[in-house]
Amino acid sequence: MSRLFWVFLLIGGQVSLSKEPATRPNIIFLLSDDQRYDTLGCMGNEVVRTPHLDRLAAEGTLFTHAFVTSSVCSVSRAAILTGAYACSRGSGDLASMVTPQDAEETYPAVLRNGGYYTGHIGKWDVGTGEEGFRFGADLFDYWGGDRFHGNYWHERDCPFVTHDGIQYKADLRCTCPPNASMPRTGHVGMKDPIFTDLDIVPMKTRQFLAGRDKEKPFFLSVSFRGPKDPWGDCPEDYAGLYESADMPIPKTATSADAALQPEFLRKSMGTEHGMRMVGDAKALAGEIRKYYRSISTVDAAVGKLRLLLKEEGLADNTIILFASDNGHFLGEHGFWGKWLPYEGSIRVPFIVFDPRLPAQRRGVKREEMVLNIDWAPTMLALAGCRIPSGMQGMDLTPLLRGEHSEWRGDWFYEHTWTAEGRIAPSEAVRSTDWKYVRYAGETPVVEQLFHLKTDPEETINHIADADCATVADKMRKQLEGERTRLSAPSRVEMSAKAGK
C-alpha cells in the first residue's frame, strides 16, 4: 500500500491527554511556508485534505483571524522570533528588517535561559547569508536548520540529514546534486532521495527527543518546506491527489478584476504570472491543485509528529502551535506571490493545542485579530518565562483560557522592502470591518479603503466616497500614529526608498 494510505490510517486514534501535568509544558512550534488562511478543512475548505490539522483544531483553539505584520518569509520570521515589527529594526533595508538586534531578547534565547532545552529543524531564513545561519545555530541547543529556503528532497546520506544536531552546528551543509543547498526541483541525480517534510523532519524530531536533556522541558521549532513553491515537487504518493476534484477559484481571480487594478500593481513582482493564470482557468486550477498537494504533505507530517509524541509518552504535556509565515495569492485581482496587504497575502492559519486545558476549552474558535508578533510572548507565557519589554505582541493565553479580555480592534501592516523596485511599498490599517491601504511610494500617494464586512473580496474602493470620509480620515490618523509609535519611516522616506 502507498505511504499516503498508511499515514492517514495510522494516525486515526485519539491522543491521550493529561489534565494536570506535573512539570512545565513542552512546546512545539510548527511553521508552514506560504500557506494562506483558507487552506484547512477546519477553516471551511471542503476540498483540501488536512485531517491531522483539523483534529489539532478540534482538540485545541482555532484562531480564525490570524495575520502577519509583513507578508514576506524572512521579515515575518524575524517578527515571529522577536515578537516585534520589522520597522523597530529598520525599514526598507531588508538586512536590517530580518536581523534581530539583541539575540538574548529573542524567544528561543529567553526559553533556553529560562531552563528549556531548545531545538530548530528546517528552514531558517532569518538574518542574511552565513551570518544569519550561524546566528540561528547559536540560538538553539539542537540545530537542524536548512540554508536559504531549503529543498524538498535530500539524499539519505546527505550531511544535512545525518548530522547529529550538536557538533559543528554552523558548518552543517547539504551536499546533494546538483548544487548542494542552492534551490532545486525534484531529485534528479540522487541515489536514495527522501522527502524533507515527511521523512527528514520526523527523523530529526526523533533525534532531538532522544538526545535532549531529559531533566529539562523542551522547546522545538519546526519549519516545514511546504507549501512554498515549487508546488509540484511532492512524493509520488501525492502526485495524483485532487486530480478529479474541482478546485475552488477565488471570486476575484478574473481578467476583468485584474484589469481594474492600478498599473503599478499590475507590474508588481509575481503579477505577470498571476495575469496569465486568471486568463486560463484550467491552468489556475492546476496550480491550486499542486498547492493543495503540498499542504497535504505538511498535514501528514503533523500527524507523524503527533504519533511520535504519543509513542514517546510526551503527548500529555506538550503544547503544539501551528501557523504559517505568510499567505499566498491564488490569482485574486491578478496577483501572485504575497507582499501586498490583501487578505490572501496577510491572513494565515493559526492553531494552539494545549493538552492541559479542560475539555470545555477544546474545539474552540476565537475570532479576535491575532498577529505573528503575538506568538513569541504567548509561548513565553505558556512556558512561565519572562516576556522582554521590546516585544510588541500580545500574550494570547487569556484567550486560550476563555477569558473575554480587552483586545486590539485594529492593527498596522507594513511592507517596505521593494525588491529593487519590483514591489510597491505599502502600509495599511486593518480593523474588524475596514481596511485602509496606502501606497506611499507613488506620486501622488495611492489610497484604498475597503469595507470588509460587506466586501470581503476587497473589490470596491471607498476612498473617494463622501459617506466614508470620516472613516478614511480616522484610519489615516491611526496609520500615522502607529508608524510613529513603532518607529516606521515617513511617507517621504518610503517614497525615496521606492526610487520615486
C-alpha positions as CSV (number, residue, x, y, z in Angstrom):
1,M,0.0,0.0,0.0
2,S,1.1,3.6,-0.5
3,R,2.8,5.7,2.1
4,L,-0.2,8.1,1.9
5,F,-2.6,5.4,2.9
6,W,-0.6,4.3,5.9
7,V,-0.1,7.9,7.1
8,F,-3.8,8.6,7.0
9,L,-4.7,5.2,8.6
10,L,-2.0,5.1,11.3
11,I,-2.9,8.4,12.9
12,G,-6.6,7.8,13.3
13,G,-6.8,7.3,17.1
14,Q,-7.1,10.0,19.8
15,V,-4.1,11.2,21.7
16,S,-4.3,10.6,25.4
17,L,-4.4,14.0,27.2
18,S,-3.5,14.6,30.8
19,K,-5.4,17.3,32.7
20,E,-2.8,18.0,35.3
21,P,0.8,17.6,34.1
22,A,3.3,17.6,36.9
23,T,6.0,19.6,35.1
24,R,6.4,22.7,32.9
25,P,5.0,22.0,29.5
26,N,7.0,21.1,26.5
27,I,6.3,23.3,23.4
28,I,6.5,22.6,19.7
29,F,6.0,25.4,17.2
30,L,5.2,24.3,13.7
31,L,5.5,26.8,10.9
32,S,4.5,26.1,7.3
33,D,5.6,28.3,4.4
34,D,3.3,30.5,2.3
35,Q,0.1,28.8,3.5
36,R,-2.9,31.1,3.3
37,Y,-5.7,31.0,5.9
38,D,-8.4,29.2,4.0
39,T,-6.5,26.0,3.1
40,L,-7.6,23.9,6.0
41,G,-10.7,21.8,6.4
42,C,-11.4,23.4,9.8
43,M,-11.4,26.8,8.1
44,G,-14.3,25.8,5.8
45,N,-12.4,24.5,2.8
46,E,-14.3,21.4,1.6
47,V,-11.6,20.3,-0.9
48,V,-8.2,20.3,0.8
49,R,-7.5,17.2,2.9
50,T,-6.0,18.2,6.2
51,P,-7.3,15.7,8.7
52,H,-4.5,16.0,11.2
53,L,-4.5,19.8,11.4
54,D,-8.3,19.6,11.6
55,R,-8.0,17.3,14.5
56,L,-5.5,19.6,16.2
57,A,-8.0,22.4,15.9
58,A,-10.8,20.2,17.1
59,E,-8.8,19.4,20.2
60,G,-7.4,22.9,20.7
61,T,-8.1,26.5,19.8
62,L,-8.5,27.7,16.2
63,F,-7.8,31.4,15.7
64,T,-9.9,32.3,12.6
65,H,-8.4,35.8,12.1
66,A,-4.6,35.5,12.3
67,F,-2.4,37.8,10.3
68,V,1.2,38.7,9.7
69,T,2.6,42.2,10.1
70,S,4.6,42.0,6.9
71,S,4.0,39.3,4.2
72,V,7.3,38.0,3.2
73,C,9.1,35.0,4.5
74,S,12.3,36.4,6.1
75,V,10.7,39.6,7.5
76,S,7.8,37.7,9.0
77,R,10.1,35.1,10.6
78,A,12.2,37.8,12.2
79,A,9.0,39.3,13.5
80,I,8.0,36.0,15.0
81,L,11.4,35.5,16.5
82,T,11.5,38.9,18.2
83,G,7.8,39.5,18.8
84,A,8.2,42.9,17.2
85,Y,7.6,44.8,14.0
86,A,10.2,44.9,11.3
87,C,10.2,48.7,11.5
88,S,11.5,48.5,15.0
89,R,14.7,47.2,13.5
90,G,14.7,49.4,10.3
91,S,12.6,49.8,7.2
92,G,13.3,49.4,3.5
93,D,16.7,47.8,4.2
94,L,16.0,44.0,4.1
95,A,19.1,43.1,6.1
96,S,18.1,45.3,9.0
97,M,14.5,44.1,9.0
98,V,15.4,40.4,9.1
99,T,18.3,40.7,11.7
100,P,17.4,40.8,15.4
101,Q,19.4,43.4,17.2
102,D,19.7,41.5,20.5
103,A,19.9,37.7,20.3
104,E,19.2,37.3,24.1
105,E,15.8,39.0,23.7
106,T,14.5,36.6,21.1
107,Y,12.1,34.0,22.3
108,P,14.4,30.9,21.8
109,A,17.1,32.6,23.9
110,V,14.7,33.5,26.7
111,L,13.4,29.9,26.7
112,R,16.9,28.5,26.9
113,N,17.9,30.9,29.6
114,G,14.7,30.0,31.4
115,G,15.6,26.3,31.6
116,Y,14.3,24.9,28.4
117,Y,16.3,22.5,26.1
118,T,15.7,24.1,22.6
119,G,15.9,22.9,19.0
120,H,15.2,24.0,15.5
121,I,14.5,21.9,12.4
122,G,14.1,23.1,8.8
123,K,14.1,26.4,7.0
124,W,15.7,29.3,9.0
125,D,15.7,32.4,6.7
126,V,16.4,35.0,9.5
127,G,19.4,37.3,9.1
128,T,21.5,37.3,6.0
129,G,23.7,34.7,4.4
130,E,26.2,32.7,6.5
131,E,26.0,35.3,9.3
132,G,22.3,34.7,9.6
133,F,22.7,30.9,9.5
134,R,25.3,31.0,12.3
135,F,23.1,33.3,14.3
136,G,20.4,30.7,14.2
137,A,22.7,27.8,15.0
138,D,23.9,29.7,18.1
139,L,20.4,30.3,19.4
140,F,19.5,26.6,19.9
141,D,20.9,23.6,21.8
142,Y,20.0,21.4,18.8
143,W,20.3,22.6,15.3
144,G,18.8,21.0,12.2
145,G,18.4,24.3,10.2
146,D,18.5,24.3,6.4
147,R,20.1,27.1,4.4
148,F,18.2,29.5,2.1
149,H,14.6,28.3,1.6
150,G,15.6,24.7,2.0
151,N,14.8,21.9,-0.5
152,Y,12.1,19.3,-0.7
153,W,14.5,16.4,-1.4
154,H,17.8,15.3,0.1
155,E,20.0,12.2,-0.2
156,R,19.6,9.9,2.8
157,D,23.3,10.2,3.5
158,C,23.4,14.0,3.0
159,P,25.2,15.7,5.9
160,F,22.0,17.8,6.5
161,V,20.2,14.5,7.1
162,T,22.8,12.6,9.1
163,H,24.2,15.5,11.2
164,D,23.7,14.9,15.0
165,G,22.4,18.5,15.6
166,I,25.1,19.2,18.2
167,Q,28.6,19.1,16.7
168,Y,29.8,22.0,14.5
169,K,26.3,23.2,14.0
170,A,27.1,26.3,12.0
171,D,29.1,24.2,9.5
172,L,26.1,22.0,8.6
173,R,25.8,21.8,4.8
174,C,23.9,19.9,2.2
175,T,25.9,18.1,-0.5
176,C,23.1,16.9,-2.7
177,P,23.3,17.3,-6.5
178,P,23.3,19.4,-8.5
179,N,24.3,22.4,-6.4
180,A,24.1,21.5,-2.7
181,S,21.9,23.9,-0.7
182,M,21.0,26.0,-3.7
183,P,17.3,25.8,-4.8
184,R,16.5,22.8,-6.9
185,T,13.4,21.0,-8.1
186,G,13.0,17.2,-7.8
187,H,15.6,14.6,-7.0
188,V,17.4,14.0,-10.3
189,G,20.8,12.5,-9.8
190,M,20.1,11.3,-6.3
191,K,20.5,7.6,-5.4
192,D,18.3,7.4,-2.3
193,P,16.2,10.6,-2.1
194,I,14.0,11.2,0.9
195,F,11.4,14.0,1.3
196,T,12.0,16.8,3.8
197,D,8.7,17.2,5.5
198,L,7.5,13.6,5.5
199,D,10.8,11.8,6.1
200,I,13.6,14.2,7.4
201,V,11.5,16.3,9.8
202,P,10.2,13.2,11.7
203,M,13.7,11.7,11.7
204,K,15.3,14.8,13.2
205,T,12.5,15.3,15.7
206,R,13.1,11.7,17.0
207,Q,16.8,12.5,17.1
208,F,16.1,15.7,19.1
209,L,13.9,14.0,21.6
210,A,16.3,11.1,22.1
211,G,19.3,13.4,22.7
212,R,17.7,16.1,24.7
213,D,18.4,16.8,28.4
214,K,15.5,15.0,30.0
215,E,15.8,16.9,33.2
216,K,14.5,20.0,31.3
217,P,11.3,20.7,29.4
218,F,11.9,21.1,25.7
219,F,11.0,23.6,23.0
220,L,11.2,22.6,19.4
221,S,10.7,24.8,16.4
222,V,9.9,23.0,13.1
223,S,9.8,25.0,9.8
224,F,8.3,22.9,7.1
225,R,9.4,23.3,3.5
226,G,5.9,23.2,2.2
227,P,3.8,24.5,0.8
228,K,6.3,27.0,-0.7
229,D,6.9,26.7,-4.4
230,P,7.7,24.7,-6.5
231,W,4.3,23.3,-5.6
232,G,4.6,20.3,-7.9
233,D,7.7,18.9,-6.1
234,C,6.0,16.2,-4.0
235,P,6.3,12.4,-3.4
236,E,4.7,10.1,-5.9
237,D,2.0,9.1,-3.4
238,Y,0.7,12.6,-3.6
239,A,1.1,13.3,-7.3
240,G,-2.4,12.3,-8.2
241,L,-4.2,13.8,-5.2
242,Y,-7.1,16.2,-6.1
243,E,-6.8,15.2,-9.8
244,S,-10.5,14.6,-10.1
245,A,-11.6,17.5,-7.7
246,D,-12.9,20.8,-8.8
247,M,-10.6,23.4,-7.3
248,P,-12.1,26.5,-5.6
249,I,-11.1,29.5,-7.7
250,P,-11.2,32.9,-5.8
251,K,-14.0,35.1,-7.0
252,T,-11.7,37.9,-8.0
253,A,-9.3,35.7,-10.0
254,T,-10.6,37.0,-13.3
255,S,-9.1,39.0,-16.1
256,A,-11.8,41.6,-15.6
257,D,-10.9,42.2,-12.0
258,A,-7.2,42.2,-12.7
259,A,-7.7,44.9,-15.4
260,L,-9.2,47.2,-12.7
261,Q,-6.1,47.3,-10.6
262,P,-3.7,50.3,-10.8
263,E,-1.0,50.0,-13.4
264,F,1.8,50.0,-10.8
265,L,0.2,46.9,-9.1
266,R,-0.2,45.1,-12.4
267,K,3.5,45.5,-12.8
268,S,4.3,44.3,-9.2
269,M,6.5,41.2,-8.7
270,G,4.6,38.0,-9.4
271,T,1.7,39.7,-11.1
272,E,2.8,38.8,-14.6
273,H,2.3,35.1,-13.7
274,G,-1.0,35.9,-11.9
275,M,-2.3,37.7,-15.0
276,R,-1.5,34.6,-17.1
277,M,-3.3,32.4,-14.5
278,V,-6.5,34.4,-14.5
279,G,-6.7,34.2,-18.2
280,D,-6.6,30.4,-18.1
281,A,-8.9,28.8,-15.6
282,K,-7.6,25.3,-16.3
283,A,-4.0,26.3,-15.6
284,L,-5.0,28.2,-12.4
285,A,-6.9,25.1,-11.2
286,G,-3.8,23.1,-11.9
287,E,-1.6,25.4,-9.8
288,I,-4.1,25.3,-6.9
289,R,-4.2,21.5,-7.2
290,K,-0.4,21.4,-6.7
291,Y,-0.5,23.8,-3.8
292,Y,-3.1,21.7,-2.0
293,R,-0.9,18.6,-2.6
294,S,2.0,20.3,-0.8
295,I,-0.3,21.3,2.0
296,S,-1.5,17.7,2.4
297,T,2.2,16.6,2.8
298,V,2.6,19.2,5.6
299,D,-0.6,17.9,7.2
300,A,0.6,14.3,7.1
301,A,3.9,15.4,8.7
302,V,2.0,16.9,11.5
303,G,0.2,13.6,12.0
304,K,3.6,11.8,12.2
305,L,4.9,14.2,14.8
306,R,1.8,13.8,17.0
307,L,2.2,10.0,16.7
308,L,5.8,10.3,17.8
309,L,4.9,12.3,20.8
310,K,2.4,9.7,21.8
311,E,4.9,6.9,21.3
312,E,7.4,8.7,23.5
313,G,4.9,9.3,26.2
314,L,5.1,13.1,25.7
315,A,1.6,13.9,24.3
316,D,0.0,14.7,27.6
317,N,2.4,17.6,28.4
318,T,3.3,19.1,25.0
319,I,1.7,22.2,23.7
320,I,1.6,22.5,19.9
321,L,1.2,25.7,17.9
322,F,0.7,25.6,14.2
323,A,1.0,28.7,11.9
324,S,2.4,30.0,8.6
325,D,4.9,32.7,7.9
326,N,2.5,34.4,5.4
327,G,-0.2,33.7,2.9
328,H,-0.1,33.5,-0.9
329,F,-2.4,34.9,-3.6
330,L,-4.1,32.4,-5.9
331,G,-4.9,34.9,-8.7
332,E,-7.0,37.4,-6.7
333,H,-7.1,40.7,-8.7
334,G,-4.4,39.0,-11.0
335,F,-1.9,38.9,-8.1
336,W,0.5,36.1,-7.3
337,G,3.0,35.6,-4.5
338,K,2.4,37.7,-1.4
339,W,3.8,41.1,-0.2
340,L,0.7,43.2,-0.9
341,P,-1.7,44.0,2.0
342,Y,-4.8,42.0,0.9
343,E,-6.3,39.1,2.8
344,G,-5.0,36.2,0.7
345,S,-1.5,37.5,1.4
346,I,-1.6,38.6,5.0
347,R,-4.0,36.2,6.7
348,V,-2.7,32.8,7.9
349,P,-3.8,29.7,9.8
350,F,-3.2,29.6,13.5
351,I,-4.0,26.7,15.9
352,V,-2.9,26.2,19.6
353,F,-3.3,22.8,21.2
354,D,-2.7,22.7,24.9
355,P,-3.5,19.3,26.5
356,R,-3.6,20.9,30.0
357,L,-6.8,22.8,29.2
358,P,-10.1,21.4,30.4
359,A,-12.5,19.7,28.0
360,Q,-14.7,22.7,27.6
361,R,-11.8,24.7,26.2
362,R,-11.3,22.2,23.3
363,G,-12.5,22.8,19.8
364,V,-12.9,26.5,20.4
365,K,-12.8,29.1,17.7
366,R,-11.6,32.6,18.6
367,E,-12.4,35.5,16.2
368,E,-10.1,38.1,17.7
369,M,-7.4,39.5,15.4
370,V,-4.1,38.0,16.4
371,L,-0.7,38.7,14.8
372,N,2.5,36.8,14.2
373,I,4.2,39.1,16.8
374,D,1.8,37.6,19.4
375,W,3.3,34.1,19.1
376,A,6.6,34.7,20.9
377,P,5.1,36.3,24.0
378,T,2.4,33.6,24.1
379,M,5.0,30.8,24.0
380,L,7.0,32.5,26.7
381,A,3.9,33.0,28.9
382,L,3.0,29.3,28.4
383,A,6.5,28.4,29.5
384,G,6.4,30.6,32.5
385,C,9.3,32.7,31.2
386,R,9.7,36.5,31.2
387,I,8.4,38.5,28.2
388,P,11.1,41.0,27.1
389,S,9.9,44.6,27.1
390,G,10.9,45.0,23.5
391,M,8.2,42.5,22.3
392,Q,5.3,44.4,20.8
393,G,2.9,41.5,20.5
394,M,0.2,40.4,23.0
395,D,0.0,37.3,25.2
396,L,-2.8,35.1,23.9
397,T,-3.1,32.9,27.0
398,P,-6.1,34.8,28.3
399,L,-7.9,33.9,25.1
400,L,-6.8,30.3,25.4
401,R,-8.4,30.2,28.9
402,G,-11.6,31.6,27.5
403,E,-11.3,35.0,29.1
404,H,-13.0,37.9,27.4
405,S,-10.1,40.3,27.9
406,E,-9.9,43.7,26.1
407,W,-8.3,43.1,22.7
408,R,-7.0,45.0,19.7
409,G,-9.6,46.5,17.4
410,D,-7.2,47.3,14.6
411,W,-3.6,46.8,13.7
412,F,-0.8,48.2,11.4
413,Y,0.6,46.4,8.4
414,E,3.9,47.3,6.7
415,H,5.8,46.1,3.7
416,T,8.7,48.5,2.9
417,W,11.0,46.1,1.1
418,T,10.8,46.8,-2.6
419,A,12.9,44.0,-4.1
420,E,15.0,46.6,-6.0
421,G,11.8,48.4,-7.2
422,R,9.8,45.3,-8.2
423,I,7.3,45.6,-5.3
424,A,5.4,48.8,-4.4
425,P,6.0,49.6,-0.7
426,S,2.7,49.6,1.2
427,E,1.2,50.1,4.6
428,A,-2.2,49.6,6.0
429,V,-4.5,49.6,9.0
430,R,-7.0,46.7,9.3
431,S,-9.9,46.8,11.7
432,T,-12.6,44.3,12.1
433,D,-14.8,46.0,9.5
434,W,-12.5,48.2,7.4
435,K,-9.1,48.2,5.7
436,Y,-7.2,51.3,4.8
437,V,-4.3,50.8,2.4
438,R,-1.6,53.4,1.4
439,Y,1.0,53.1,-1.3
440,A,3.2,55.9,-0.2
441,G,5.9,55.4,-2.8
442,E,3.5,56.5,-5.6
443,T,3.1,60.1,-6.8
444,P,0.5,61.1,-5.9
445,V,0.1,58.7,-3.0
446,V,-2.5,56.0,-3.8
447,E,-5.1,55.2,-1.1
448,Q,-7.7,52.4,-0.8
449,L,-10.5,51.9,1.6
450,F,-12.4,48.6,1.8
451,H,-15.4,47.7,3.8
452,L,-14.5,44.1,4.7
453,K,-17.8,43.3,6.3
454,T,-19.8,43.8,3.1
455,D,-16.9,43.4,0.6
456,P,-14.5,40.6,1.9
457,E,-13.0,40.2,-1.6
458,E,-11.8,43.9,-1.5
459,T,-13.2,45.0,-4.8
460,I,-14.8,48.4,-4.0
461,N,-12.5,51.3,-3.1
462,H,-14.5,53.8,-0.9
463,I,-11.6,56.2,-0.5
464,A,-13.4,58.9,-2.6
465,D,-16.9,58.3,-1.2
466,A,-18.1,61.3,0.8
467,D,-20.0,59.0,3.1
468,C,-16.8,57.3,4.1
469,A,-14.7,60.4,4.6
470,T,-14.8,60.2,8.4
471,V,-13.7,56.6,8.4
472,A,-10.9,57.3,5.9
473,D,-9.6,60.3,8.0
474,K,-9.7,58.3,11.2
475,M,-7.7,55.4,9.7
476,R,-5.2,57.8,8.1
477,K,-4.5,59.2,11.6
478,Q,-4.3,55.7,13.0
479,L,-1.8,54.7,10.5
480,E,0.4,57.8,11.2
481,G,0.1,57.2,14.9
482,E,1.1,53.5,14.6
483,R,4.1,54.4,12.3
484,T,5.3,56.9,14.8
485,R,4.8,54.5,17.8
486,L,6.6,51.7,16.0
487,S,9.4,53.8,14.5
488,A,8.3,53.2,10.9
489,P,9.6,55.6,8.2
490,S,7.7,58.7,7.0
491,R,6.0,58.9,3.6
492,V,9.0,60.9,2.3
493,E,11.4,58.2,3.4
494,M,9.2,55.5,1.8
495,S,9.0,57.4,-1.4
496,A,12.7,57.8,-1.5
497,K,13.2,54.1,-0.9
498,A,10.9,53.3,-3.7
499,G,13.1,55.4,-6.0
500,K,10.3,57.9,-6.8
